[in-house]
Amino acid sequence: METESEPYVRLASLRQLHQVMADMNTARSLADTLQSVADGVVGALGYEMAAVNLVRQDGDLVVAAFSGNSAAESLITGRVGSRDSWDRRLGMGEQWGDLVFIPHTEGWVLDDDDVPQWYTDGPAPRFEDEWHPSDRLFAPMYTPGVQGGSSGELLGVISVDRPRNGRRPGAWGREALQMYAFQAAIAISNARLRANMQRALVRLERDQQALRASEESFRQAFEYAPSGMAIAEMGGDQHGRILRTNDALCRLLGRPASAMRRYSFSDLVHPEDIGTLLRTSAEGGRAELRLGRRDGSYVWVSLRNSVVADAADGPRFLLTHVEDIEERKRRELQLAHRASHDSLTGLPNSAELRSRLSSRLCRRQAQPGVLESLDAAYGHPAFDAPTGHGFDFAQAGEAFDGFDHHVHTIAPEDGRDDGTKGLAVLFCDLDGFKSINDRFGHNAGDAVLIEVARRLSRGVRDGDTVARLGGDEFVILADGLGKADAQDLAVRLRNEIIQPIRAEGRAVRVGASFGIGWAHCGMTADEVLKSADERMYVEKRSRPKQHRRAG
């Protein structure tokens, strides 16, 4: 066709081009369409080789079809060139309309880029318009409806090599290749559309088949699931009532399916976890909580909800997946206990002690206007900034608690026992412990610490905290004590500690010095502990050395 001038195109050539166009637009698949495009360039436009480089979703171009040379086809088909390299090629050389021609005098700079390419051997050109083996000619293909380079979306690029007449294409040949690329873009776009439609039809058919089999599939999945499953009512007076359970859930809770239908999950959940259950959303909600077994025990489970709906009525049922996490929870609790408790004595450690103490204290920050109201009510400034010292919080407790919902910790006044109950902090330091370590070794010392921890724990009330601060120092937090109560507690604990202790086959004794401090809001945990520690040293120094340790 290239040898023919525009006014004298042979009818056979037009028929051949028409047939190529028809083949492109009637191919059965996208792959066949791409191959038809490549074959048409060789068969109808008169080039020795052609490649169709298709833009992928990531923007790079892959050699999707090749025609004219089987060796070159096996070499580069399927290989990918980066978009940056292609943009560089399409932005250089000579612009022949939408075509890009890069003569061999410029193309040598592209020899090392990542665009797949082939090389043909041949002599150097003998005249000006003869095709050189290193000449490159590209026909970009743009989305249908847009003809013209920069304004359209690049769909792919047709690469051609050496016209059969050995000459660079003239005006007619260039226009023919450009028009062919435009029609090829339409054919490729249509092929993609057909492929998408075919995939959509396949998906639709699969969905219909799945819909027809869904009830049986769901029944099988539900009944034979290895973890617990339940279906519950959604909405109405019976919201949450269990309608159906699988065998795994019945085994987990030790309850028959007939009995499960009398409950909702709120009936089975541990009382402490009811808030967690209520906060769990119906759709996609997750929670970790405890469910009651038939024998009265509880098991930790992971509960996950999803909504079963239909197109007509909307959400209808709640599908709940219940997974046994008892073992994991046990490990987590063990790890948490190790992190917050002393490894030797099993008592809360220093960090846990400070956490428990801090949870009872606040810095007494009030909302704007509250302090002024308290000043007016009680006739003196409510706070000695920044800690609030000097304010009678016992008197103003109700007014203060009303705005921050915190039960404030107060302390008995120094110098007298006015009946005020507070949070006593007993700082205990063992006397004579170092000599046991030095004389009998650390194993004996450890045995003493373990026994002291046991005696302290045995001597306090349920709810009190006994913690090991470190070394031979212990701290007791005892809430609701007056001054006399705290002093009595210290005496009783000291009397327990000084009793002989069996360690490494011998009886040893240690003494104990106690300092009693009082926690109140406005203090930090460290300030409270420091206060009790200082009182302990005052008490230790006030006793004769020979009386600090009995025996």
NUDODREN-270493 format. One line per field, with one value per residue (C-alpha): residue number from 1; residue in three letters; x negated, y, z. Coordinates in nm, 3 decimals. Example, Ala and Ser with C-alpha at 12.3 -4.5 7.8 and 13.67 -1.06 7.14 Angstrom:
lovex = (1;2)
kekol = (ALA;SER)
X = (-1.230;-1.367)
Y = (-0.450;-0.106)
Z = (0.780;0.714)
//
This chain:
lovex = (1;2;3;4;5;6;7;8;9;10;11;12;13;14;15;16;17;18;19;20;21;22;23;24;25;26;27;28;29;30;31;32;33;34;35;36;37;38;39;40;41;42;43;44;45;46;47;48;49;50;51;52;53;54;55;56;57;58;59;60;61;62;63;64;65;66;67;68;69;70;71;72;73;74;75;76;77;78;79;80;81;82;83;84;85;86;87;88;89;90;91;92;93;94;95;96;97;98;99;100;101;102;103;104;105;106;107;108;109;110;111;112;113;114;115;116;117;118;119;120;121;122;123;124;125;126;127;128;129;130;131;132;133;134;135;136;137;138;139;140;141;142;143;144;145;146;147;148;149;150;151;152;153;154;155;156;157;158;159;160;161;162;163;164;165;166;167;168;169;170;171;172;173;174;175;176;177;178;179;180;181;182;183;184;185;186;187;188;189;190;191;192;193;194;195;196;197;198;199;200;201;202;203;204;205;206;207;208;209;210;211;212;213;214;215;216;217;218;219;220;221;222;223;224;225;226;227;228;229;230;231;232;233;234;235;236;237;238;239;240;241;242;243;244;245;246;247;248;249;250;251;252;253;254;255;256;257;258;259;260;261;262;263;264;265;266;267;268;269;270;271;272;273;274;275;276;277;278;279;280;281;282;283;284;285;286;287;288;289;290;291;292;293;294;295;296;297;298;299;300;301;302;303;304;305;306;307;308;309;310;311;312;313;314;315;316;317;318;319;320;321;322;323;324;325;326;327;328;329;330;331;332;333;334;335;336;337;338;339;340;341;342;343;344;345;346;347;348;349;350;351;352;353;354;355;356;357;358;359;360;361;362;363;364;365;366;367;368;369;370;371;372;373;374;375;376;377;378;379;380;381;382;383;384;385;386;387;388;389;390;391;392;393;394;395;396;397;398;399;400;401;402;403;404;405;406;407;408;409;410;411;412;413;414;415;416;417;418;419;420;421;422;423;424;425;426;427;428;429;430;431;432;433;434;435;436;437;438;439;440;441;442;443;444;445;446;447;448;449;450;451;452;453;454;455;456;457;458;459;460;461;462;463;464;465;466;467;468;469;470;471;472;473;474;475;476;477;478;479;480;481;482;483;484;485;486;487;488;489;490;491;492;493;494;495;496;497;498;499;500;501;502;503;504;505;506;507;508;509;510;511;512;513;514;515;516;517;518;519;520;521;522;523;524;525;526;527;528;529;530;531;532;533;534;535;536;537;538;539;540;541;542;543;544;545;546;547;548;549;550;551)
kekol = (MET;GLU;THR;GLU;SER;GLU;PRO;TYR;VAL;ARG;LEU;ALA;SER;LEU;ARG;GLN;LEU;HIS;GLN;VAL;MET;ALA;ASP;MET;ASN;THR;ALA;ARG;SER;LEU;ALA;ASP;THR;LEU;GLN;SER;VAL;ALA;ASP;GLY;VAL;VAL;GLY;ALA;LEU;GLY;TYR;GLU;MET;ALA;ALA;VAL;ASN;LEU;VAL;ARG;GLN;ASP;GLY;ASP;LEU;VAL;VAL;ALA;ALA;PHE;SER;GLY;ASN;SER;ALA;ALA;GLU;SER;LEU;ILE;THR;GLY;ARG;VAL;GLY;SER;ARG;ASP;SER;TRP;ASP;ARG;ARG;LEU;GLY;MET;GLY;GLU;GLN;TRP;GLY;ASP;LEU;VAL;PHE;ILE;PRO;HIS;THR;GLU;GLY;TRP;VAL;LEU;ASP;ASP;ASP;ASP;VAL;PRO;GLN;TRP;TYR;THR;ASP;GLY;PRO;ALA;PRO;ARG;PHE;GLU;ASP;GLU;TRP;HIS;PRO;SER;ASP;ARG;LEU;PHE;ALA;PRO;MET;TYR;THR;PRO;GLY;VAL;GLN;GLY;GLY;SER;SER;GLY;GLU;LEU;LEU;GLY;VAL;ILE;SER;VAL;ASP;ARG;PRO;ARG;ASN;GLY;ARG;ARG;PRO;GLY;ALA;TRP;GLY;ARG;GLU;ALA;LEU;GLN;MET;TYR;ALA;PHE;GLN;ALA;ALA;ILE;ALA;ILE;SER;ASN;ALA;ARG;LEU;ARG;ALA;ASN;MET;GLN;ARG;ALA;LEU;VAL;ARG;LEU;GLU;ARG;ASP;GLN;GLN;ALA;LEU;ARG;ALA;SER;GLU;GLU;SER;PHE;ARG;GLN;ALA;PHE;GLU;TYR;ALA;PRO;SER;GLY;MET;ALA;ILE;ALA;GLU;MET;GLY;GLY;ASP;GLN;HIS;GLY;ARG;ILE;LEU;ARG;THR;ASN;ASP;ALA;LEU;CYS;ARG;LEU;LEU;GLY;ARG;PRO;ALA;SER;ALA;MET;ARG;ARG;TYR;SER;PHE;SER;ASP;LEU;VAL;HIS;PRO;GLU;ASP;ILE;GLY;THR;LEU;LEU;ARG;THR;SER;ALA;GLU;GLY;GLY;ARG;ALA;GLU;LEU;ARG;LEU;GLY;ARG;ARG;ASP;GLY;SER;TYR;VAL;TRP;VAL;SER;LEU;ARG;ASN;SER;VAL;VAL;ALA;ASP;ALA;ALA;ASP;GLY;PRO;ARG;PHE;LEU;LEU;THR;HIS;VAL;GLU;ASP;ILE;GLU;GLU;ARG;LYS;ARG;ARG;GLU;LEU;GLN;LEU;ALA;HIS;ARG;ALA;SER;HIS;ASP;SER;LEU;THR;GLY;LEU;PRO;ASN;SER;ALA;GLU;LEU;ARG;SER;ARG;LEU;SER;SER;ARG;LEU;CYS;ARG;ARG;GLN;ALA;GLN;PRO;GLY;VAL;LEU;GLU;SER;LEU;ASP;ALA;ALA;TYR;GLY;HIS;PRO;ALA;PHE;ASP;ALA;PRO;THR;GLY;HIS;GLY;PHE;ASP;PHE;ALA;GLN;ALA;GLY;GLU;ALA;PHE;ASP;GLY;PHE;ASP;HIS;HIS;VAL;HIS;THR;ILE;ALA;PRO;GLU;ASP;GLY;ARG;ASP;ASP;GLY;THR;LYS;GLY;LEU;ALA;VAL;LEU;PHE;CYS;ASP;LEU;ASP;GLY;PHE;LYS;SER;ILE;ASN;ASP;ARG;PHE;GLY;HIS;ASN;ALA;GLY;ASP;ALA;VAL;LEU;ILE;GLU;VAL;ALA;ARG;ARG;LEU;SER;ARG;GLY;VAL;ARG;ASP;GLY;ASP;THR;VAL;ALA;ARG;LEU;GLY;GLY;ASP;GLU;PHE;VAL;ILE;LEU;ALA;ASP;GLY;LEU;GLY;LYS;ALA;ASP;ALA;GLN;ASP;LEU;ALA;VAL;ARG;LEU;ARG;ASN;GLU;ILE;ILE;GLN;PRO;ILE;ARG;ALA;GLU;GLY;ARG;ALA;VAL;ARG;VAL;GLY;ALA;SER;PHE;GLY;ILE;GLY;TRP;ALA;HIS;CYS;GLY;MET;THR;ALA;ASP;GLU;VAL;LEU;LYS;SER;ALA;ASP;GLU;ARG;MET;TYR;VAL;GLU;LYS;ARG;SER;ARG;PRO;LYS;GLN;HIS;ARG;ARG;ALA;GLY)
X = (0.000;-0.291;-0.394;-0.054;0.016;0.332;0.533;0.439;0.506;0.586;0.926;0.755;0.564;0.883;1.050;0.753;0.766;1.142;1.096;0.833;1.072;1.347;1.116;1.022;1.382;1.515;1.242;1.377;1.158;0.932;0.624;0.755;0.826;0.472;0.326;0.551;0.417;0.057;0.130;0.312;0.010;-0.201;0.060;0.237;0.005;-0.309;-0.548;-0.777;-0.711;-0.467;-0.410;-0.109;-0.217;0.085;0.110;0.164;0.351;0.025;-0.056;-0.341;-0.312;-0.329;-0.397;-0.054;-0.081;-0.349;-0.350;-0.605;-0.892;-0.846;-1.192;-1.133;-0.782;-0.910;-1.178;-0.966;-0.599;-0.484;-0.773;-0.703;-0.840;-0.799;-0.567;-0.851;-1.056;-0.760;-0.677;-1.037;-1.011;-0.681;-0.817;-1.125;-1.198;-0.978;-0.600;-0.416;-0.066;0.006;-0.285;-0.632;-0.937;-1.277;-1.556;-1.863;-2.064;-1.868;-1.749;-2.084;-2.010;-1.724;-1.928;-1.967;-1.616;-1.373;-1.134;-1.133;-1.276;-1.419;-1.689;-1.701;-2.017;-2.073;-2.301;-2.324;-2.089;-2.212;-1.976;-1.797;-1.455;-1.577;-1.482;-1.770;-1.768;-1.774;-1.488;-1.180;-0.819;-0.539;-0.163;-0.004;0.352;0.584;0.923;1.212;1.355;1.021;0.785;0.481;0.196;0.173;0.545;0.638;0.578;0.309;0.444;0.134;-0.131;-0.179;-0.549;-0.644;-0.969;-1.088;-0.832;-0.859;-0.968;-1.262;-1.167;-1.034;-0.656;-0.533;-0.229;0.022;-0.151;-0.170;0.197;0.293;0.098;0.246;0.602;0.533;0.413;0.731;0.952;0.741;0.802;1.178;1.156;0.946;1.182;1.482;1.307;1.240;1.600;1.718;1.475;1.606;1.962;1.882;1.718;2.019;2.254;2.042;2.047;2.420;2.475;2.248;2.433;2.764;2.630;2.490;2.821;3.007;2.763;2.722;2.967;2.800;2.452;2.541;2.693;2.383;2.148;2.359;2.412;2.061;1.863;1.580;1.663;1.992;2.263;2.603;2.891;3.092;3.395;3.325;3.566;3.905;4.001;3.795;3.473;3.170;3.360;3.163;3.342;3.085;2.746;2.497;2.351;2.017;2.182;2.398;2.088;1.897;2.169;2.283;2.643;2.875;3.008;3.365;3.255;3.053;3.370;3.502;3.218;3.066;2.696;2.774;2.911;2.587;2.322;2.126;2.277;1.951;1.954;2.313;2.195;1.949;2.230;2.460;2.185;2.126;2.281;2.511;2.326;1.960;1.949;1.680;1.642;1.451;1.660;1.760;2.058;2.213;2.195;2.462;2.246;2.229;1.876;1.788;1.581;1.406;1.525;1.473;1.815;1.860;2.190;2.314;2.658;2.856;3.087;3.298;3.367;3.735;3.745;3.393;3.214;3.392;3.155;2.835;2.568;2.325;1.994;1.861;1.498;1.347;1.054;1.023;0.665;0.554;0.719;0.549;0.211;0.288;0.389;0.073;-0.140;0.044;-0.004;-0.376;-0.409;-0.232;-0.346;-0.672;-0.814;-0.946;-0.658;-0.366;-0.267;-0.183;-0.505;-0.605;-0.438;-0.111;-0.120;-0.159;0.119;0.363;0.270;0.293;0.639;0.764;0.615;0.692;0.530;0.856;0.910;1.254;1.470;1.487;1.723;1.725;1.449;1.630;1.947;1.757;1.591;1.931;2.078;1.799;1.668;1.303;1.097;1.162;0.807;0.456;0.336;0.223;0.296;0.602;0.440;0.635;0.980;1.219;1.308;1.494;1.733;1.760;1.750;2.101;2.069;1.734;1.836;2.139;1.938;1.662;1.813;1.496;1.501;1.225;0.968;0.916;0.680;0.719;0.572;0.229;0.205;0.548;0.784;1.104;1.272;1.199;1.148;0.894;0.659;0.371;0.034;-0.187;-0.551;-0.728;-1.106;-1.256;-1.517;-1.809;-1.736;-2.079;-2.256;-2.049;-2.152;-2.514;-2.529;-2.305;-2.291;-2.030;-1.821;-1.760;-1.686;-1.435;-1.263;-1.228;-1.079;-0.828;-0.720;-0.694;-0.478;-0.253;-0.217;-0.142;0.122;0.277;0.288;0.485;0.847;0.992;0.958;0.643;0.326;-0.004;-0.284;-0.658;-0.820;-1.163;-1.435;-1.304;-1.045;-0.673;-0.373;-0.017;0.278;0.572;0.878;1.136;0.907;0.879;0.550;0.595;0.698;0.386;0.160;0.325;0.276;-0.094;-0.140;0.037;-0.165;-0.492;-0.402;-0.339;-0.668;-0.891;-0.785;-1.061;-1.087;-1.214;-1.475;-1.730;-1.675;-1.717;-1.499;-1.574;-1.409;-1.366;-1.210;-0.998;-0.970;-0.640;-0.568;-0.205;-0.122;0.214;0.318;0.541;0.633;0.395;0.095;-0.082;-0.147;-0.518;-0.442;-0.225;-0.493;-0.764;-0.557;-0.510;-0.877;-0.988;-0.759;-0.902;-1.256;-1.142;-0.991;-1.305;-1.537;-1.313;-1.352;-1.669;-1.876;-1.861;-1.478;-1.445;-1.476;-1.353;-1.581)
Y = (0.000;0.236;0.229;0.358;0.730;0.874;0.918;0.568;0.326;-0.017;-0.162;-0.480;-0.278;-0.116;-0.457;-0.591;-0.295;-0.336;-0.703;-0.618;-0.367;-0.628;-0.884;-0.636;-0.560;-0.917;-1.094;-1.322;-1.193;-0.908;-1.122;-1.202;-0.833;-0.735;-1.001;-0.884;-0.532;-0.652;-0.879;-0.599;-0.370;-0.637;-0.773;-0.455;-0.163;-0.323;-0.327;-0.621;-0.636;-0.482;-0.495;-0.381;-0.236;-0.214;0.015;-0.185;-0.071;0.034;0.260;0.054;-0.095;-0.467;-0.620;-0.782;-0.894;-0.928;-1.011;-1.060;-1.248;-1.555;-1.524;-1.165;-1.257;-1.518;-1.276;-0.978;-1.080;-1.035;-0.811;-0.475;-0.126;0.146;0.438;0.685;0.528;0.530;0.892;0.979;0.804;0.967;1.308;1.304;1.261;1.396;1.438;1.306;1.401;1.156;0.938;0.963;0.891;0.865;0.846;0.638;0.954;1.018;0.670;0.545;0.716;0.467;0.152;0.099;0.187;-0.082;-0.080;-0.423;-0.391;-0.596;-0.531;-0.606;-0.635;-0.453;-0.218;0.150;0.373;0.460;0.752;1.009;0.847;0.488;0.309;0.254;-0.064;0.158;0.388;0.373;0.454;0.459;0.499;0.592;0.475;0.695;0.635;0.652;0.991;1.163;1.186;1.394;1.319;1.518;1.561;1.191;0.899;0.670;0.322;0.169;0.211;0.029;-0.013;-0.086;-0.176;-0.134;-0.087;-0.361;-0.109;-0.011;0.357;0.578;0.613;0.908;1.126;0.857;0.585;0.802;0.894;0.530;0.418;0.701;0.617;0.250;0.326;0.526;0.240;-0.009;0.192;0.171;-0.204;-0.260;-0.049;-0.239;-0.569;-0.464;-0.361;-0.697;-0.878;-0.682;-0.757;-1.125;-1.130;-0.950;-1.205;-1.488;-1.330;-1.280;-1.642;-1.752;-1.526;-1.673;-2.022;-1.927;-1.773;-2.090;-2.293;-2.042;-2.198;-2.535;-2.385;-2.171;-2.465;-2.673;-2.391;-2.307;-2.657;-2.787;-2.475;-2.561;-2.257;-2.145;-1.985;-1.844;-1.668;-1.420;-1.199;-0.843;-0.567;-0.583;-0.714;-1.030;-0.851;-1.061;-1.383;-1.684;-1.867;-2.122;-2.246;-2.489;-2.792;-2.623;-2.349;-2.600;-2.802;-2.491;-2.382;-2.731;-2.649;-2.833;-2.647;-2.662;-2.488;-2.223;-2.102;-1.982;-1.731;-1.422;-1.345;-1.085;-1.372;-1.569;-1.299;-1.245;-0.956;-0.761;-0.787;-0.679;-0.326;-0.465;-0.661;-0.360;-0.148;-0.406;-0.290;-0.519;-0.495;-0.583;-0.548;-0.737;-0.800;-1.020;-1.127;-1.422;-1.649;-1.874;-2.252;-2.484;-2.582;-2.221;-2.149;-1.890;-1.914;-1.628;-1.589;-1.355;-1.252;-1.107;-0.992;-0.953;-0.872;-1.106;-0.900;-0.935;-0.683;-0.644;-0.628;-0.508;-0.637;-0.940;-1.154;-1.122;-1.381;-1.416;-1.598;-1.718;-1.827;-1.987;-1.768;-1.909;-2.025;-1.694;-1.496;-1.713;-1.641;-1.269;-1.260;-1.446;-1.199;-0.903;-1.052;-1.100;-0.740;-0.600;-0.839;-0.923;-1.251;-1.362;-1.290;-1.269;-0.932;-0.628;-0.456;-0.091;0.005;-0.164;-0.004;0.343;0.271;0.165;0.460;0.710;0.583;0.703;1.052;1.354;1.691;1.869;2.056;2.217;2.349;2.728;2.890;2.601;2.747;3.078;2.897;2.708;3.031;3.190;2.883;2.832;3.182;3.119;3.033;2.676;2.620;2.701;2.671;2.445;2.164;2.282;2.266;2.432;2.355;2.148;1.882;1.676;1.964;2.038;1.677;1.664;1.994;1.892;1.538;1.673;1.804;1.550;1.224;1.147;1.031;1.244;1.093;1.287;1.233;1.262;1.581;1.564;1.568;1.427;1.145;1.320;1.004;1.077;0.767;0.778;0.582;0.473;0.400;0.182;0.179;-0.130;-0.175;-0.496;-0.468;-0.712;-0.849;-0.763;-0.970;-1.276;-1.232;-1.187;-1.480;-1.740;-1.639;-1.504;-1.820;-1.769;-1.402;-1.492;-1.736;-1.460;-1.218;-1.479;-1.555;-1.185;-1.128;-1.416;-1.284;-0.932;-1.058;-1.272;-0.983;-0.733;-0.720;-0.829;-0.536;-0.398;-0.396;-0.543;-0.460;-0.513;-0.181;-0.337;-0.505;-0.552;-0.270;-0.337;-0.103;-0.163;0.041;0.016;0.228;0.342;0.354;0.613;0.698;0.448;0.176;0.233;0.224;-0.097;-0.252;-0.161;-0.318;-0.638;-0.671;-0.607;-0.876;-1.118;-1.041;-1.080;-1.439;-1.689;-1.773;-2.105;-2.044;-2.291;-2.531;-2.276;-2.035;-1.667;-1.348;-1.003;-0.692;-0.433;-0.055;0.099;0.450;0.554;0.811;0.929;0.977;1.263;1.425;1.695;1.466;1.241;0.873;0.948;1.222;0.984;0.714;0.963;1.087;0.733;0.653;0.956;0.861;0.509;0.643;0.865;0.559;0.350;0.612;0.657;0.294;0.163;-0.040;-0.352;-0.341;-0.313;-0.685;-0.947;-1.254)
Z = (0.000;0.067;-0.299;-0.402;-0.424;-0.270;-0.594;-0.716;-0.431;-0.569;-0.494;-0.375;-0.116;0.010;0.031;0.224;0.467;0.504;0.588;0.850;1.011;1.012;1.173;1.445;1.531;1.518;1.709;1.982;2.263;2.360;2.289;1.939;1.879;1.976;1.751;1.464;1.510;1.487;1.191;1.006;1.026;0.859;0.618;0.507;0.574;0.441;0.740;0.805;1.183;1.431;1.804;2.008;2.345;2.576;2.881;3.199;3.511;3.674;3.376;3.231;2.880;2.803;2.461;2.416;2.051;1.784;1.413;1.134;1.300;1.517;1.674;1.777;1.892;2.137;2.255;2.357;2.387;2.744;2.841;3.004;2.946;3.206;3.141;3.198;2.919;2.682;2.764;2.682;2.345;2.254;2.348;2.121;1.750;1.471;1.508;1.203;1.309;1.590;1.484;1.637;1.419;1.587;1.327;1.389;1.443;1.766;1.864;1.989;2.325;2.375;2.333;2.709;2.837;2.957;2.661;2.493;2.141;1.860;1.605;1.233;1.038;0.715;0.527;0.603;0.397;0.051;-0.003;0.211;0.267;0.293;0.618;0.859;1.078;1.389;1.283;1.509;1.424;1.686;1.641;1.976;2.033;2.236;2.390;2.140;2.068;2.119;1.829;1.905;2.136;2.456;2.519;2.512;2.742;2.609;2.543;2.385;2.118;1.787;1.712;1.347;1.179;0.819;0.544;0.281;0.014;0.237;0.245;0.518;0.475;0.278;0.347;0.239;0.439;0.749;0.730;0.675;0.985;1.192;1.083;1.149;1.503;1.566;1.446;1.642;1.960;1.898;1.838;2.153;2.364;2.232;2.297;2.654;2.695;2.560;2.790;3.087;2.988;2.950;3.290;3.437;3.280;3.416;3.759;3.738;3.647;3.928;4.168;4.061;4.107;4.444;4.540;4.448;4.657;4.939;5.182;5.166;5.173;5.473;5.653;5.595;5.699;6.003;6.133;6.079;6.167;6.409;6.625;6.774;6.560;6.653;6.478;6.683;6.633;6.522;6.618;6.783;7.125;7.080;6.978;7.068;7.133;7.009;6.729;6.625;6.741;6.598;6.768;6.843;7.050;7.236;7.326;7.430;7.675;7.770;7.680;7.439;7.135;7.269;7.589;7.402;7.230;7.566;7.605;7.453;7.484;7.751;7.965;7.929;7.958;8.281;8.483;8.462;8.080;8.014;7.932;7.677;7.512;7.496;7.339;7.067;6.741;6.550;6.221;6.231;6.609;6.800;7.171;7.409;7.705;7.924;7.861;8.122;8.096;8.221;8.520;8.638;8.518;8.254;7.938;7.759;7.399;7.106;6.979;6.629;6.479;6.126;5.989;5.765;5.543;5.234;4.961;5.048;5.427;5.511;5.822;5.964;6.171;6.364;6.288;6.576;6.556;6.893;6.925;7.234;7.352;7.703;7.651;7.500;7.777;8.036;7.875;7.856;8.221;8.313;8.116;8.270;8.616;8.554;8.438;8.744;9.018;9.187;9.055;9.395;9.633;9.390;9.540;9.327;9.222;9.243;8.915;9.010;9.356;9.207;8.958;9.230;9.447;9.161;9.067;9.407;9.378;9.167;9.115;9.207;8.885;8.877;8.597;8.548;8.797;9.045;9.264;9.287;9.395;9.664;9.783;9.826;9.998;10.251;10.300;10.212;9.903;9.792;9.673;9.769;9.408;9.266;9.515;9.702;10.048;10.326;10.190;10.402;10.143;10.400;10.443;10.072;9.950;9.810;9.627;9.475;9.382;9.203;8.911;8.855;8.990;9.187;9.550;9.691;9.923;10.246;10.539;10.918;11.057;11.215;11.592;11.677;11.590;11.487;11.363;10.997;10.789;10.511;10.287;10.508;10.347;10.565;10.459;10.597;10.604;10.742;11.018;11.019;10.673;10.529;10.793;10.696;10.333;10.433;10.676;10.511;10.146;9.909;9.911;10.281;10.216;9.945;10.180;10.439;10.186;10.068;10.424;10.517;10.208;10.313;10.669;10.553;10.310;10.579;10.824;10.612;10.505;10.173;9.938;10.097;9.887;9.998;9.753;9.739;9.662;9.615;9.821;10.175;10.152;10.148;10.128;10.249;10.118;10.360;10.291;10.545;10.849;11.124;11.291;11.573;11.327;11.120;11.424;11.546;11.202;11.203;11.549;11.446;11.127;11.312;11.566;11.281;11.110;11.418;11.471;11.374;11.004;10.873;10.602;10.465;10.754;11.032;11.225;11.167;11.274;11.127;11.268;11.093;11.101;10.989;10.876;10.836;10.574;10.448;10.088;9.989;9.661;9.556;9.615;9.367;9.437;9.479;9.730;9.932;9.934;10.022;10.316;10.449;10.389;10.589;10.877;10.868;10.910;11.198;11.364;11.294;11.445;11.748;11.856;12.022;11.780;11.994;11.982;11.608;11.555;11.795;11.846)
//
